[in-house]
Amino acid sequence: MPSTKFKGRAWVILDEQGEIIDDIDTDMIFHNSYLAITEIEKMGQYTFDNLEGYKDFAQKAKPGDLVFVGANFGSGSSRQQAVGCFRSLGVSCIVANSYGAIYKRNAINSGFPILTIKDINFTDPNEPGMIKSGDELEIDLEKATIHRDGLQVGTLEPFSKVQKDIYMAGDIFEYAKEL
């Protein structure tokens, strides 16, 4: 049974001005020049290879890492590799303000946890609970919360019933077998 709690190191994907990056499209996540790669274990090395400032992400990412991004994450084309590349690296989940529709559906169908931000501080160091890259965090899917050192530092939109059911089954095909 998949875990409903993730502990890992945060990657907060910021631009040069220190703002969370919106509109990271599938070409930035997994460039179209690598689309011939279909083996999931080979996809990870190209993650964010076309995202300025994060070209070395795949070399630095560790299993269990948690990726935080802005709005409209995964917009663009329908490429499953843009989901698979994170799974290949062992990334636990993606946390975003919102997702491109096709990316969202691909991630949910494959049983990869994507979470939507309700309340998180990425940019104001004067406010308590600011999340930054390198922080060790715990995400609880059941409670839709994020904690650092036992203190709550963020809230998430809870999984929809079908998203949770697909995730707990493993993917959409395993979920369909249960129906």
N, C-alpha and C positions, 0 to 999 in steps of 0.2 A: 504494500500500500504506500503511495507517495506521501512524503512528509507534508505536514501543514505548518511547519516552522522552518525558517531558513536562517542560518547564522553565517555571516560572511562580511567580507570587506566591500565597502561602497566604492563605486565608480560614479561620480557625479560629472556628467558630460557637459562641460562649460565651454563657451567661446572665449576669445582673447580678452573680452571685457568682463569676464567672470559671470556671465549670464547663462542660464540653462539653455541648451540648444534646442530649438523647435525645428520641425520640418526635416528631420533626418530621414531621407528617403532610402529605398532599398538599394540604390546604387552606392550610397555612402556606407550602408551596412555591409553589403556583399556585392561588389561591382560586377556588372554584366560580363566582363571579360573572363570571369571564372565560372560561368554558368554550365560549362561542360562537366564540372565536378559534381558528382551525384552521391559519392560516398560521404556520409555525415562526418566520419572521423577525419576527413581531409579538409572540411569546410572551415574549421575554426581558425586556421592560420591566416585567413583573409578577412576576418572580421574587422570592420571599420577601416579597412585598407584605403578607402577613398574618402575618409572623413578627416579634414584638416585638424592637426593637433593630436590625432589619435591613431596614426598609422602604425604605431608600435603596440597598440592595445593587445593584439593576440599574443605577443611575446611576453607581456606583463600580466595578463589575466591569469587568475588561478581558479581551480574548481571551488565552487561555493560563492564566488563573487556576485554582488548585487549591482545591477546597472540602473542608474537613475537618469532619465532624459526628459525633455520638454514635451510640447504638444505635437500631435500629428506624426508620431513616431511610426516609421515603416510605410509612409505614403509611397506611392509609385506603383511599380509593376508587381505582378503576382509571382514572387519567387520564393519558394519554400526554403531555399538556401539562406535567406535572410533571417529565418527562424532557426534553422538547423545549425548555423555557424555558432550561435551562442550555446546551444546544447553540446556541440562538439567540444567547446572549451570548458564545459562543466559549470557555466554561469547558472546560478540558481533561478533567477527571475529577472524580468525587466519591469521597472516601475516608471510610469510616464504620466504626463498630464492627460494625454489622449493618444489614440492610435489611428493609423490609416485603416480603413474598413477591411481591406483584403488582408493586411498583415494581422489584424486582430483575429479574423476568422481562421487564418492559417495557424496561428499560435494556439488558439483554443482547440482547434481540431487535432493538432499534434500533441496536445496535453502539456504544452509548455506554459508555465505560469507567467502571465502578464497581469500586472496590477495597475490600477488607476489611482492617481494621487487625489486625496481629498484635502489634506493640509500638511504641508512640509515647508520648512524654511531652508533654502539653499543659499541665499544671498545676503542676509542681514546678520552680521556677526554681533550686533548689539542686542539681538533677540535670543533668548535661550533656545537651545535645541537645534541650532543650525547644523545641518548635515553637510559633511564635506568628504571628498575622496579620501580613502584610507580609513575612515571610521569603521569600526567593527560594530555591526548592527544585527538585530534579530527582527525578523518579520514573522508575524503570526497571522496566517491566513484566516483562521477561525475568528479572531478578534479584529482583524483588519487594522493592525497596529504595527508601528515600528518602534523599537526600543534600542537605546544605547546605554550600556552600563546600568540596566534595570530601570531607566527612566524613559517614559514615552516621549518620542521626538517627532512623531508623525502619525497620521491616520490615512487609511486607504478606503476606497470604495470596496465593499465586500464583493466576492465572486457572485455572479448570478447562479441560480440553481443549476442550469445546464452547464455553465463553465466549470463549476465545482464537480458535477457528476462526471464530465468528460475527463477532467484532471485526475480525479480519484480512480477512474477506470484505466487511465494510462494514455488513451487517445480516443478519437471518435470511433474507430473500428472496434476497439474493446468495449466501448460504451454501447455500441449498437448490439453487440452480442448479449449484453445484459437486458436489453429491452424485450 
